[in-house]
Amino acid sequence: MKKIYLKKGKEESLNRFHPWVFSGAIAKMDEGIDEGETVHVIKSNGDFIATGHYQIGSITVRVLSFTDKEITDNFWKRHLATALQVRIASGMADSPTNNTYRLVHGEGDFLPGLVVDCYGKTAVMQAHSVGMHISRFDIAKALIEIMGDRIENIYYKSETTLPYKAELGQENGFIVGSTPDDIATENGLLFHVDWLRGQKTGFFVDQRDNRSLVEKYAKGKKVLNMFCYTGGFSFYAMRGGAELVHSVDSSEKAISLTNKNVQLNFSNDNRHQAFCEDAFKYLDKNENVYDLIILDPPAFAKHRGALHNALKGYTRLNLKALQQIKSGGILFTFSCSQVVTKDNFRNAVFTACAQSGRKVRILHQLHQPADHPINIYHPEGEYLKGLVLYVE
C-alpha cells in the first residue's frame, strides 16, 4: 500500500482519532497515488498511524481505520453491521410505523464520505469521496448481505456530490434491483421520495424528531412551513390538529411534491395550501397571521468564507419572522450549515430577537436525531442546530 508522510508534529489530531488529514499536514507522498486509492498515513518518525482514502483537495485523506489492516469485504460488512445495530438499538430500524432512516452517516459511523438512507425496501447510497465511489460495488454487496430482507434495491446517487475534476463519469441509477415504488413511511405518515431528482437522497431524514415536536405544538394553530421542500413539517402539523397549514417554497417542484405528500396523508383536506414564493416577500405581506412558524432554510454557508454573510442572513430571516408572528407564537428555527456552530447560530438568533424588541424564551434546543450520530472525535459532524422560541 502506498504511503503519505506527515510533517513533524502534524499527527496530533490523528492521535485524538480525528478522521481527516489536511493537505497542509503532508510532508511528502509516494509517487503515482491515484485519487480514491487506499493509502497508509505515516508519522514523521516512520511509524504507521492510519489507513484511509486519498483525494485531491484540502482534506487529503479520510481515515477508515487507525489499525494497519487491509480494507476488505469484511471491513465493509463489519462497519455496516455495527451501523445497523445502532439503528435497531435507537428504534429507527425494524419499526412497524417507520421504514425511513439513515443507515450510514459518514464520519458518524466511521465511514467518512459515505451516506446511506433507507426508504422502505430501497437504500439510497451517496458517495462524498472518490474512494467511496470506487468502492461502491463492494459496499453494495456488503449492504445486501447485512440488511437481509430489509432492502431489495440500492440506488446510487452521487452525480453532484463528487469533484467534477476527478472525471469519474459517475451516473445516478440503480446498482442493485429497481423499483417504481417511491413511497416510504415515517412515524406512520406517508411521503414520496424523489431520489431521482430531489435534494440530498430525496428526503430530509434528519428532521424526523423535530417534525414530531411540531406535531405536539400544532393543535389549533395557524402554521407556516417556510422552505417546505417536501412538506414534512406540514403534514405533521396537520396530524397534530393545526387549524390551517401554509407551505411556502421558491421551487415549483418542491410545492408540487408537498401537495402530493399532503394528499397521501390528508386527501382533499382544505386546511392546507401551498405557495411558490420568496420567503421574505411572503413574510412581508403576512403580518400577525401565524401562531407557529417553521424556518428550515437550505444551508446559508457551505464553506468558512461564507460564514459572515450566512450569519447576517440568519439574523435577517429570523427578525422578519419575529416581527410577523402573533403574540404568544412559537418559532421553530434551524441551521443545517456545518460551518455554523451552535454558538454562531444562537448569537444570530439572539441578535434578531434584540432587534425585534420582543420578549423571547427558548423552549427547546434541537439537533440531529440518533440515526445521524456524531463521532465524538469529529465535532464538525454536529451540523443541524435548532431553537424553539416562545414569542410574547
C-alpha positions in Angstrom: 0.0 0.0 0.0 1.4 3.4 -0.9 2.2 5.9 1.8 1.6 9.5 2.7 4.1 11.1 5.2 3.2 13.7 7.7 5.2 16.7 8.7 6.7 16.7 12.2 4.0 17.3 14.9 1.1 17.1 12.4 -0.1 13.7 13.8 -1.7 15.3 16.9 -5.3 15.4 15.5 -4.9 11.8 14.4 -3.7 10.8 17.9 -7.1 12.1 19.0 -8.7 10.0 16.3 -9.9 12.9 14.2 -10.7 11.3 10.8 -9.2 13.9 8.4 -5.7 14.6 7.2 -5.4 18.1 5.7 -3.1 18.9 2.8 -1.0 21.3 4.9 0.0 18.4 7.2 1.7 16.4 4.5 5.4 16.4 4.0 5.6 14.0 1.0 3.8 11.2 -0.8 4.8 8.2 -2.7 4.7 8.7 -6.4 1.7 7.6 -8.5 -1.1 7.6 -5.9 -4.4 7.7 -7.7 -7.3 9.7 -6.4 -9.5 7.4 -4.4 -6.7 5.0 -3.6 -6.4 3.5 -0.1 -3.1 4.6 1.5 -1.2 4.4 4.7 -0.5 7.6 6.7 2.9 7.6 8.2 4.2 9.8 11.1 7.4 11.8 10.7 9.3 9.2 12.8 8.3 6.5 10.3 5.5 4.8 12.4 2.1 3.9 10.9 -0.9 5.9 12.2 -3.8 5.5 9.9 -5.3 4.0 6.7 -7.6 6.0 4.5 -8.8 7.2 1.1 -6.6 9.7 -0.7 -8.3 12.6 -2.5 -7.0 15.8 -4.1 -8.1 18.8 -2.1 -7.8 20.4 1.4 -9.0 17.1 3.1 -6.4 14.9 1.5 -7.1 11.7 3.5 -10.3 10.5 5.0 -9.4 7.9 7.6 -11.1 4.5 7.5 -9.0 2.8 10.2 -6.4 3.6 12.8 -5.1 0.0 12.6 -2.7 -1.4 10.0 -5.2 -3.6 8.2 -6.4 -4.1 4.6 -9.8 -2.7 3.6 -11.5 -6.0 2.7 -15.1 -7.2 2.2 -15.1 -8.0 6.0 -14.3 -4.3 6.8 -17.4 -3.1 5.0 -19.6 -5.9 6.5 -18.4 -5.2 10.0 -19.0 -1.5 9.8 -22.4 -1.8 8.2 -23.5 -4.4 10.7 -22.5 -2.1 13.5 -24.4 0.8 11.9 -27.5 -1.3 11.6 -27.3 -2.4 15.3 -27.1 1.3 16.3 -30.3 2.0 14.4 -32.0 -1.0 15.9 -30.9 0.0 19.4 -32.3 3.5 18.8 -35.6 2.2 17.5 -35.1 3.6 14.0 -34.8 0.3 12.1 -37.3 -2.6 12.3 -40.2 -0.3 13.5 -43.7 -1.2 12.4 -44.5 2.6 11.9 -41.2 3.7 10.4 -39.2 2.4 7.5 -37.2 5.6 6.8 -33.9 6.2 8.5 -30.2 6.9 7.8 -28.1 3.7 8.0 -24.7 5.3 7.4 -23.8 8.8 8.4 -20.3 9.3 7.1 -17.8 10.1 9.9 -20.5 9.5 12.5 -20.4 5.8 11.5 -16.6 5.8 11.0 -17.1 5.7 7.2 -16.2 9.2 6.0 -17.5 10.1 2.6 -20.4 7.6 2.7 -24.1 8.2 3.2 -26.9 5.5 3.0 -30.5 6.3 3.6 -33.2 3.6 3.7 -36.7 4.2 2.3 -38.7 1.1 2.7 -37.1 -1.7 0.6 -34.8 0.8 -1.2 -31.4 2.1 0.1 -30.1 5.3 -1.5 -26.3 5.4 -1.4 -24.3 8.6 -1.8 -20.6 9.0 -2.1 -18.9 12.2 -1.0 -15.4 11.0 -1.7 -13.7 9.4 -4.7 -12.6 6.4 -2.5 -16.2 5.6 -1.6 -17.3 6.0 -5.2 -14.6 3.5 -6.3 -15.7 1.1 -3.5 -19.5 1.4 -4.2 -20.0 -2.1 -5.6 -18.2 -3.7 -2.7 -20.3 -1.6 -0.3 -23.5 -2.6 -2.1 -22.6 -6.3 -1.9 -21.9 -6.0 1.8 -25.1 -3.9 2.3 -27.3 -6.6 0.7 -25.7 -9.3 2.9 -26.0 -7.3 6.2 -29.5 -5.9 5.6 -31.1 -9.3 4.6 -34.7 -8.9 3.6 -34.9 -5.3 4.9 -33.9 -4.0 1.4 -34.2 -5.2 -2.1 -32.9 -2.2 -4.1 -29.9 0.1 -4.0 -30.0 3.4 -5.8 -26.7 5.2 -6.3 -27.0 9.0 -6.3 -23.6 10.8 -6.5 -23.6 12.8 -9.6 -23.5 16.1 -7.7 -21.5 15.1 -4.6 -18.2 14.2 -6.1 -15.5 16.5 -7.5 -16.1 17.1 -11.2 -12.3 17.4 -11.9 -11.9 13.8 -10.9 -13.7 12.9 -14.2 -15.3 9.8 -12.8 -18.2 9.7 -15.2 -20.5 8.9 -12.3 -24.2 8.4 -13.1 -27.2 8.1 -10.8 -29.1 4.8 -11.1 -29.9 1.5 -9.5 -26.9 -0.7 -8.9 -29.0 -3.4 -7.3 -32.6 -4.2 -8.3 -35.1 -1.5 -9.3 -38.5 -0.3 -8.3 -41.1 2.3 -9.4 -42.4 2.4 -5.7 -41.2 5.8 -4.2 -43.5 5.9 -1.1 -42.0 5.4 2.3 -43.3 5.7 5.9 -42.1 7.9 8.7 -43.8 7.7 12.1 -47.0 6.4 10.4 -47.1 9.1 7.8 -46.5 8.5 4.0 -44.4 10.5 1.6 -43.0 10.3 -1.9 -39.2 10.1 -2.1 -37.7 11.9 -5.1 -34.3 10.0 -5.1 -34.1 10.6 -8.9 -34.0 14.4 -8.9 -34.6 15.5 -5.3 -32.1 17.2 -2.9 -29.8 15.0 -0.8 -31.0 11.4 -1.1 -34.6 12.5 -1.8 -35.9 13.5 1.7 -34.5 15.3 4.8 -34.5 12.3 7.2 -32.6 14.4 9.8 -35.7 16.4 10.8 -37.8 13.4 11.9 -37.7 14.1 15.6 -38.2 17.8 15.1 -41.2 17.2 12.9 -42.7 15.2 15.7 -42.2 18.1 18.1 -44.0 20.4 15.7 -46.9 18.0 15.8 -47.2 18.3 19.6 -47.3 22.1 19.3 -49.7 22.4 16.3 -53.1 21.9 17.8 -55.5 24.7 17.0 -52.7 26.8 15.5 -52.3 28.6 12.2 -48.9 27.2 10.9 -46.4 28.5 8.3 -43.9 26.0 7.0 -41.3 28.1 5.3 -38.8 26.5 2.9 -41.1 23.5 3.0 -39.3 21.3 0.3 -41.3 18.0 0.5 -43.7 19.4 3.2 -42.6 17.1 6.0 -43.4 19.7 8.8 -46.7 20.5 7.1 -48.3 17.1 7.4 -47.0 16.5 10.9 -48.7 19.8 11.9 -51.9 18.7 10.2 -51.9 15.4 12.1 -51.3 17.5 15.3 -54.6 19.3 14.7 -53.5 22.6 13.2 -56.3 24.9 12.2 -54.6 25.7 8.9 -51.1 25.0 7.4 -49.5 27.1 4.7 -46.4 25.7 2.9 -44.0 28.1 1.1 -41.0 27.4 -1.1 -39.4 29.2 -4.0 -39.3 26.0 -6.0 -42.3 24.9 -8.0 -41.1 21.3 -7.9 -41.0 21.4 -4.1 -44.5 22.8 -4.0 -45.7 20.0 -6.3 -44.1 17.4 -4.1 -45.5 19.0 -0.9 -49.0 18.9 -2.4 -48.5 15.2 -3.4 -47.4 14.3 0.1 -50.3 16.2 1.8 -52.7 14.3 -0.5 -51.2 11.0 0.5 -52.0 11.6 4.1 -54.9 14.1 4.1 -56.7 13.8 0.8 -58.8 16.8 0.0 -58.2 18.4 3.4 -58.8 22.2 2.9 -56.7 23.2 5.9 -53.6 23.1 3.6 -52.4 25.5 0.9 -49.0 25.7 -0.8 -47.4 28.8 -2.3 -44.4 29.2 -4.6 -42.9 32.4 -3.4 -39.7 34.0 -2.0 -39.6 33.7 1.8 -39.1 37.4 2.6 -41.7 38.6 0.2 -44.2 36.2 1.6 -43.5 37.2 5.2 -43.7 40.9 4.3 -47.3 40.6 3.4 -48.4 38.2 6.2 -48.1 40.0 9.5 -49.9 38.7 12.6 -51.4 35.7 10.7 -49.4 32.7 12.1 -49.2 31.2 15.6 -46.5 28.8 14.7 -43.7 29.4 12.1 -41.1 26.9 10.9 -37.9 28.3 9.3 -35.8 25.4 7.9 -33.8 27.1 5.1 -31.1 25.4 3.0 -27.5 25.8 4.1 -26.6 29.5 4.1 -22.9 28.7 4.4 -21.2 25.7 2.7 -17.6 26.9 3.5 -16.0 29.2 6.1 -15.6 32.0 3.6 -19.4 32.4 3.5 -19.9 32.3 7.3 -20.2 36.1 7.9 -22.8 36.6 5.3 -24.6 33.5 6.4 -25.0 34.7 9.9 -26.3 38.0 8.7 -28.8 36.0 6.6 -30.0 34.0 9.6 -30.4 37.2 11.6 -32.4 38.9 8.8 -34.7 35.9 8.3 -35.4 35.4 12.0 -36.0 39.1 12.5 -38.6 39.1 9.8 -40.4 36.0 11.3 -40.2 37.6 14.8 -41.8 40.8 13.5 -44.6 38.9 11.8 -45.6 36.1 14.3 -48.6 36.5 16.6 -48.1 37.3 20.3 -47.8 34.0 22.1 -46.5 32.4 18.9 -44.0 29.5 18.6 -41.0 29.8 16.2 -39.0 26.8 15.1 -35.8 27.9 13.5 -32.9 25.9 12.1 -29.5 25.9 10.5 -28.1 22.9 8.7 -24.7 24.6 7.8 -21.8 22.6 9.2 -19.6 25.6 9.4 -22.2 27.5 11.6 -21.6 26.4 15.2 -24.3 26.2 17.8 -23.0 29.4 19.3 -22.8 31.2 15.9 -26.5 30.3 15.3 -27.7 31.2 18.7 -26.0 34.6 18.6 -27.5 35.3 15.1 -31.0 34.5 16.5 -30.3 36.5 19.7 -29.4 39.5 17.5 -32.7 39.1 15.7 -34.6 38.9 19.0 -33.0 42.0 20.3 -33.7 43.9 17.1 -37.3 42.8 17.2 -37.7 44.2 20.7 -40.0 41.3 21.7 -39.8 39.1 24.8 -38.5 35.7 23.8 -38.0 32.4 25.7 -36.0 29.4 24.5 -38.2 26.3 24.9 -36.1 23.7 23.2 -32.6 23.4 21.7 -32.7 21.0 18.8 -30.3 18.9 16.9 -30.0 15.9 14.6 -31.5 12.5 15.5 -29.9 9.3 16.6 -29.6 7.9 13.1 -27.3 10.9 12.3 -24.8 10.1 15.1 -21.8 12.4 15.9 -18.4 10.8 16.0 -17.1 12.1 19.4 -13.7 12.7 17.8 -15.3 14.7 14.9 -17.3 17.5 16.4 -17.8 19.0 12.9 -20.4 16.3 12.4 -22.9 18.2 14.6 -24.3 20.2 11.7 -28.0 20.5 12.5 -28.9 23.2 15.0 -32.4 24.4 16.0 -34.2 26.5 18.6 -37.9 26.6 19.6 -38.8 30.1 20.8 -41.9 31.4 22.6 -42.5 34.9 21.4 -44.6 37.4 23.5 
